Amino acid sequence: MISQKAKYALRALIALASTPSEAMTTAEVAELKTIPRKFLEQILLDMKRVGIVHSRRGKLGGYQLLKPADSITFGEVLRLVDGPIAPLPCLSRIAYQRCEDCKDEASCEVRRVFSRVATSARQVLDNTTIADAMAKPDLTPTIEDADAAAAAAKLA
């Protein structure tokens, strides 16, 4: 499950992507996407620090995407806000930790199943951009998506 902060971050980026040539104030984004303003300010500062958005002061000031919407993936944002995308610590790519109660990762049945889950989730999140979310009204996985994810999991 993603955090509320990650959900708000994604909503805010989608709002900013909707007006690429104009800056939006935190008040505008907060109202448009129903995000608490103080929380949004913190999120946008975090996104600014990592180079996803930039801000301008003044009458025409506000926030804008620094990167194109088609280059910002859901996976990138989730990792920035929530950390690793892994259901088990032994499956994390960026924060690997061996499970204390596991005797042998290679033969762990639980790890094997959740490895497939993690691979499928990463595939979707790392290949879905802010622009995709705006362009595709129904991102519900199709049978073809499930088959592709299963094939990717077998290769992993």
MODELLER restraints for C-alpha pairs under 7 A, 6 or more apart:
rsr = mdl.restraints
at = mdl.atoms
rsr.add(forms.Gaussian(group=physical.xy_distance, feature=features.Distance(at['CA:3:A'], at['CA:82:A']), mean=6.78, stdev=0.5))
rsr.add(forms.Gaussian(group=physical.xy_distance, feature=features.Distance(at['CA:6:A'], at['CA:78:A']), mean=5.97, stdev=0.5))
rsr.add(forms.Gaussian(group=physical.xy_distance, feature=features.Distance(at['CA:6:A'], at['CA:81:A']), mean=5.64, stdev=0.5))
rsr.add(forms.Gaussian(group=physical.xy_distance, feature=features.Distance(at['CA:6:A'], at['CA:82:A']), mean=6.63, stdev=0.5))
rsr.add(forms.Gaussian(group=physical.xy_distance, feature=features.Distance(at['CA:8:A'], at['CA:35:A']), mean=6.41, stdev=0.5))
rsr.add(forms.Gaussian(group=physical.xy_distance, feature=features.Distance(at['CA:9:A'], at['CA:43:A']), mean=6.19, stdev=0.5))
rsr.add(forms.Gaussian(group=physical.xy_distance, feature=features.Distance(at['CA:11:A'], at['CA:33:A']), mean=6.33, stdev=0.5))
rsr.add(forms.Gaussian(group=physical.xy_distance, feature=features.Distance(at['CA:12:A'], at['CA:29:A']), mean=6.31, stdev=0.5))
rsr.add(forms.Gaussian(group=physical.xy_distance, feature=features.Distance(at['CA:12:A'], at['CA:33:A']), mean=6.90, stdev=0.5))
rsr.add(forms.Gaussian(group=physical.xy_distance, feature=features.Distance(at['CA:14:A'], at['CA:130:A']), mean=6.01, stdev=0.5))
rsr.add(forms.Gaussian(group=physical.xy_distance, feature=features.Distance(at['CA:15:A'], at['CA:29:A']), mean=6.33, stdev=0.5))
rsr.add(forms.Gaussian(group=physical.xy_distance, feature=features.Distance(at['CA:16:A'], at['CA:24:A']), mean=6.72, stdev=0.5))
rsr.add(forms.Gaussian(group=physical.xy_distance, feature=features.Distance(at['CA:16:A'], at['CA:64:A']), mean=5.83, stdev=0.5))
rsr.add(forms.Gaussian(group=physical.xy_distance, feature=features.Distance(at['CA:16:A'], at['CA:65:A']), mean=6.25, stdev=0.5))
rsr.add(forms.Gaussian(group=physical.xy_distance, feature=features.Distance(at['CA:17:A'], at['CA:65:A']), mean=6.66, stdev=0.5))
rsr.add(forms.Gaussian(group=physical.xy_distance, feature=features.Distance(at['CA:17:A'], at['CA:69:A']), mean=6.00, stdev=0.5))
rsr.add(forms.Gaussian(group=physical.xy_distance, feature=features.Distance(at['CA:20:A'], at['CA:64:A']), mean=6.73, stdev=0.5))
rsr.add(forms.Gaussian(group=physical.xy_distance, feature=features.Distance(at['CA:20:A'], at['CA:65:A']), mean=6.94, stdev=0.5))
rsr.add(forms.Gaussian(group=physical.xy_distance, feature=features.Distance(at['CA:22:A'], at['CA:64:A']), mean=6.97, stdev=0.5))
rsr.add(forms.Gaussian(group=physical.xy_distance, feature=features.Distance(at['CA:23:A'], at['CA:61:A']), mean=6.05, stdev=0.5))
rsr.add(forms.Gaussian(group=physical.xy_distance, feature=features.Distance(at['CA:23:A'], at['CA:62:A']), mean=4.82, stdev=0.5))
rsr.add(forms.Gaussian(group=physical.xy_distance, feature=features.Distance(at['CA:23:A'], at['CA:63:A']), mean=4.96, stdev=0.5))
rsr.add(forms.Gaussian(group=physical.xy_distance, feature=features.Distance(at['CA:23:A'], at['CA:64:A']), mean=4.98, stdev=0.5))
rsr.add(forms.Gaussian(group=physical.xy_distance, feature=features.Distance(at['CA:24:A'], at['CA:62:A']), mean=4.75, stdev=0.5))
rsr.add(forms.Gaussian(group=physical.xy_distance, feature=features.Distance(at['CA:24:A'], at['CA:63:A']), mean=5.21, stdev=0.5))
rsr.add(forms.Gaussian(group=physical.xy_distance, feature=features.Distance(at['CA:24:A'], at['CA:64:A']), mean=6.67, stdev=0.5))
rsr.add(forms.Gaussian(group=physical.xy_distance, feature=features.Distance(at['CA:25:A'], at['CA:61:A']), mean=6.94, stdev=0.5))
rsr.add(forms.Gaussian(group=physical.xy_distance, feature=features.Distance(at['CA:25:A'], at['CA:62:A']), mean=4.26, stdev=0.5))
rsr.add(forms.Gaussian(group=physical.xy_distance, feature=features.Distance(at['CA:25:A'], at['CA:63:A']), mean=6.12, stdev=0.5))
rsr.add(forms.Gaussian(group=physical.xy_distance, feature=features.Distance(at['CA:26:A'], at['CA:37:A']), mean=6.55, stdev=0.5))
rsr.add(forms.Gaussian(group=physical.xy_distance, feature=features.Distance(at['CA:26:A'], at['CA:40:A']), mean=6.88, stdev=0.5))
rsr.add(forms.Gaussian(group=physical.xy_distance, feature=features.Distance(at['CA:26:A'], at['CA:41:A']), mean=6.55, stdev=0.5))
rsr.add(forms.Gaussian(group=physical.xy_distance, feature=features.Distance(at['CA:26:A'], at['CA:62:A']), mean=6.93, stdev=0.5))
rsr.add(forms.Gaussian(group=physical.xy_distance, feature=features.Distance(at['CA:27:A'], at['CA:37:A']), mean=6.45, stdev=0.5))
rsr.add(forms.Gaussian(group=physical.xy_distance, feature=features.Distance(at['CA:30:A'], at['CA:36:A']), mean=6.12, stdev=0.5))
rsr.add(forms.Gaussian(group=physical.xy_distance, feature=features.Distance(at['CA:30:A'], at['CA:37:A']), mean=5.46, stdev=0.5))
rsr.add(forms.Gaussian(group=physical.xy_distance, feature=features.Distance(at['CA:30:A'], at['CA:40:A']), mean=6.84, stdev=0.5))
rsr.add(forms.Gaussian(group=physical.xy_distance, feature=features.Distance(at['CA:47:A'], at['CA:53:A']), mean=5.78, stdev=0.5))
rsr.add(forms.Gaussian(group=physical.xy_distance, feature=features.Distance(at['CA:48:A'], at['CA:54:A']), mean=5.42, stdev=0.5))
rsr.add(forms.Gaussian(group=physical.xy_distance, feature=features.Distance(at['CA:51:A'], at['CA:66:A']), mean=6.53, stdev=0.5))
rsr.add(forms.Gaussian(group=physical.xy_distance, feature=features.Distance(at['CA:52:A'], at['CA:65:A']), mean=6.03, stdev=0.5))
rsr.add(forms.Gaussian(group=physical.xy_distance, feature=features.Distance(at['CA:52:A'], at['CA:66:A']), mean=5.22, stdev=0.5))
rsr.add(forms.Gaussian(group=physical.xy_distance, feature=features.Distance(at['CA:52:A'], at['CA:67:A']), mean=5.61, stdev=0.5))
rsr.add(forms.Gaussian(group=physical.xy_distance, feature=features.Distance(at['CA:53:A'], at['CA:63:A']), mean=6.58, stdev=0.5))
rsr.add(forms.Gaussian(group=physical.xy_distance, feature=features.Distance(at['CA:53:A'], at['CA:64:A']), mean=5.54, stdev=0.5))
rsr.add(forms.Gaussian(group=physical.xy_distance, feature=features.Distance(at['CA:53:A'], at['CA:65:A']), mean=4.26, stdev=0.5))
rsr.add(forms.Gaussian(group=physical.xy_distance, feature=features.Distance(at['CA:53:A'], at['CA:66:A']), mean=4.49, stdev=0.5))
rsr.add(forms.Gaussian(group=physical.xy_distance, feature=features.Distance(at['CA:53:A'], at['CA:67:A']), mean=6.99, stdev=0.5))
rsr.add(forms.Gaussian(group=physical.xy_distance, feature=features.Distance(at['CA:54:A'], at['CA:63:A']), mean=5.71, stdev=0.5))
rsr.add(forms.Gaussian(group=physical.xy_distance, feature=features.Distance(at['CA:54:A'], at['CA:64:A']), mean=5.65, stdev=0.5))
rsr.add(forms.Gaussian(group=physical.xy_distance, feature=features.Distance(at['CA:54:A'], at['CA:65:A']), mean=6.36, stdev=0.5))
rsr.add(forms.Gaussian(group=physical.xy_distance, feature=features.Distance(at['CA:54:A'], at['CA:66:A']), mean=5.69, stdev=0.5))
rsr.add(forms.Gaussian(group=physical.xy_distance, feature=features.Distance(at['CA:55:A'], at['CA:61:A']), mean=6.95, stdev=0.5))
rsr.add(forms.Gaussian(group=physical.xy_distance, feature=features.Distance(at['CA:55:A'], at['CA:62:A']), mean=5.42, stdev=0.5))
rsr.add(forms.Gaussian(group=physical.xy_distance, feature=features.Distance(at['CA:55:A'], at['CA:63:A']), mean=4.40, stdev=0.5))
rsr.add(forms.Gaussian(group=physical.xy_distance, feature=features.Distance(at['CA:55:A'], at['CA:64:A']), mean=6.37, stdev=0.5))
rsr.add(forms.Gaussian(group=physical.xy_distance, feature=features.Distance(at['CA:56:A'], at['CA:62:A']), mean=5.33, stdev=0.5))
rsr.add(forms.Gaussian(group=physical.xy_distance, feature=features.Distance(at['CA:56:A'], at['CA:63:A']), mean=6.55, stdev=0.5))
rsr.add(forms.Gaussian(group=physical.xy_distance, feature=features.Distance(at['CA:69:A'], at['CA:129:A']), mean=6.69, stdev=0.5))
rsr.add(forms.Gaussian(group=physical.xy_distance, feature=features.Distance(at['CA:69:A'], at['CA:130:A']), mean=5.19, stdev=0.5))
rsr.add(forms.Gaussian(group=physical.xy_distance, feature=features.Distance(at['CA:69:A'], at['CA:131:A']), mean=4.98, stdev=0.5))
rsr.add(forms.Gaussian(group=physical.xy_distance, feature=features.Distance(at['CA:70:A'], at['CA:129:A']), mean=5.39, stdev=0.5))
rsr.add(forms.Gaussian(group=physical.xy_distance, feature=features.Distance(at['CA:70:A'], at['CA:130:A']), mean=6.12, stdev=0.5))
rsr.add(forms.Gaussian(group=physical.xy_distance, feature=features.Distance(at['CA:70:A'], at['CA:131:A']), mean=4.87, stdev=0.5))
rsr.add(forms.Gaussian(group=physical.xy_distance, feature=features.Distance(at['CA:71:A'], at['CA:129:A']), mean=6.34, stdev=0.5))
rsr.add(forms.Gaussian(group=physical.xy_distance, feature=features.Distance(at['CA:72:A'], at['CA:129:A']), mean=5.33, stdev=0.5))
rsr.add(forms.Gaussian(group=physical.xy_distance, feature=features.Distance(at['CA:72:A'], at['CA:130:A']), mean=5.93, stdev=0.5))
rsr.add(forms.Gaussian(group=physical.xy_distance, feature=features.Distance(at['CA:73:A'], at['CA:125:A']), mean=6.66, stdev=0.5))
rsr.add(forms.Gaussian(group=physical.xy_distance, feature=features.Distance(at['CA:73:A'], at['CA:126:A']), mean=5.64, stdev=0.5))
rsr.add(forms.Gaussian(group=physical.xy_distance, feature=features.Distance(at['CA:73:A'], at['CA:127:A']), mean=6.56, stdev=0.5))
rsr.add(forms.Gaussian(group=physical.xy_distance, feature=features.Distance(at['CA:73:A'], at['CA:128:A']), mean=5.52, stdev=0.5))
rsr.add(forms.Gaussian(group=physical.xy_distance, feature=features.Distance(at['CA:73:A'], at['CA:129:A']), mean=4.09, stdev=0.5))
rsr.add(forms.Gaussian(group=physical.xy_distance, feature=features.Distance(at['CA:73:A'], at['CA:130:A']), mean=6.20, stdev=0.5))
rsr.add(forms.Gaussian(group=physical.xy_distance, feature=features.Distance(at['CA:74:A'], at['CA:125:A']), mean=5.07, stdev=0.5))
rsr.add(forms.Gaussian(group=physical.xy_distance, feature=features.Distance(at['CA:74:A'], at['CA:126:A']), mean=6.30, stdev=0.5))
rsr.add(forms.Gaussian(group=physical.xy_distance, feature=features.Distance(at['CA:74:A'], at['CA:128:A']), mean=6.01, stdev=0.5))
rsr.add(forms.Gaussian(group=physical.xy_distance, feature=features.Distance(at['CA:74:A'], at['CA:129:A']), mean=5.88, stdev=0.5))
rsr.add(forms.Gaussian(group=physical.xy_distance, feature=features.Distance(at['CA:74:A'], at['CA:130:A']), mean=6.88, stdev=0.5))
rsr.add(forms.Gaussian(group=physical.xy_distance, feature=features.Distance(at['CA:75:A'], at['CA:122:A']), mean=6.83, stdev=0.5))
rsr.add(forms.Gaussian(group=physical.xy_distance, feature=features.Distance(at['CA:75:A'], at['CA:125:A']), mean=4.52, stdev=0.5))
rsr.add(forms.Gaussian(group=physical.xy_distance, feature=features.Distance(at['CA:75:A'], at['CA:126:A']), mean=4.71, stdev=0.5))
rsr.add(forms.Gaussian(group=physical.xy_distance, feature=features.Distance(at['CA:79:A'], at['CA:85:A']), mean=6.61, stdev=0.5))
rsr.add(forms.Gaussian(group=physical.xy_distance, feature=features.Distance(at['CA:84:A'], at['CA:92:A']), mean=6.00, stdev=0.5))
rsr.add(forms.Gaussian(group=physical.xy_distance, feature=features.Distance(at['CA:84:A'], at['CA:94:A']), mean=6.31, stdev=0.5))
rsr.add(forms.Gaussian(group=physical.xy_distance, feature=features.Distance(at['CA:84:A'], at['CA:95:A']), mean=6.58, stdev=0.5))
rsr.add(forms.Gaussian(group=physical.xy_distance, feature=features.Distance(at['CA:85:A'], at['CA:92:A']), mean=6.73, stdev=0.5))
rsr.add(forms.Gaussian(group=physical.xy_distance, feature=features.Distance(at['CA:86:A'], at['CA:92:A']), mean=5.14, stdev=0.5))
rsr.add(forms.Gaussian(group=physical.xy_distance, feature=features.Distance(at['CA:86:A'], at['CA:118:A']), mean=5.73, stdev=0.5))
rsr.add(forms.Gaussian(group=physical.xy_distance, feature=features.Distance(at['CA:87:A'], at['CA:114:A']), mean=6.72, stdev=0.5))
rsr.add(forms.Gaussian(group=physical.xy_distance, feature=features.Distance(at['CA:87:A'], at['CA:118:A']), mean=6.68, stdev=0.5))
rsr.add(forms.Gaussian(group=physical.xy_distance, feature=features.Distance(at['CA:89:A'], at['CA:96:A']), mean=5.64, stdev=0.5))
rsr.add(forms.Gaussian(group=physical.xy_distance, feature=features.Distance(at['CA:89:A'], at['CA:97:A']), mean=5.12, stdev=0.5))
rsr.add(forms.Gaussian(group=physical.xy_distance, feature=features.Distance(at['CA:89:A'], at['CA:98:A']), mean=6.62, stdev=0.5))
rsr.add(forms.Gaussian(group=physical.xy_distance, feature=features.Distance(at['CA:89:A'], at['CA:99:A']), mean=6.60, stdev=0.5))
rsr.add(forms.Gaussian(group=physical.xy_distance, feature=features.Distance(at['CA:90:A'], at['CA:96:A']), mean=5.34, stdev=0.5))
rsr.add(forms.Gaussian(group=physical.xy_distance, feature=features.Distance(at['CA:90:A'], at['CA:97:A']), mean=5.08, stdev=0.5))
rsr.add(forms.Gaussian(group=physical.xy_distance, feature=features.Distance(at['CA:90:A'], at['CA:98:A']), mean=4.97, stdev=0.5))
rsr.add(forms.Gaussian(group=physical.xy_distance, feature=features.Distance(at['CA:90:A'], at['CA:99:A']), mean=6.02, stdev=0.5))
rsr.add(forms.Gaussian(group=physical.xy_distance, feature=features.Distance(at['CA:91:A'], at['CA:115:A']), mean=6.56, stdev=0.5))
rsr.add(forms.Gaussian(group=physical.xy_distance, feature=features.Distance(at['CA:116:A'], at['CA:153:A']), mean=5.22, stdev=0.5))
rsr.add(forms.Gaussian(group=physical.xy_distance, feature=features.Distance(at['CA:119:A'], at['CA:153:A']), mean=5.90, stdev=0.5))
rsr.add(forms.Gaussian(group=physical.xy_distance, feature=features.Distance(at['CA:120:A'], at['CA:149:A']), mean=5.13, stdev=0.5))
rsr.add(forms.Gaussian(group=physical.xy_distance, feature=features.Distance(at['CA:120:A'], at['CA:153:A']), mean=6.80, stdev=0.5))
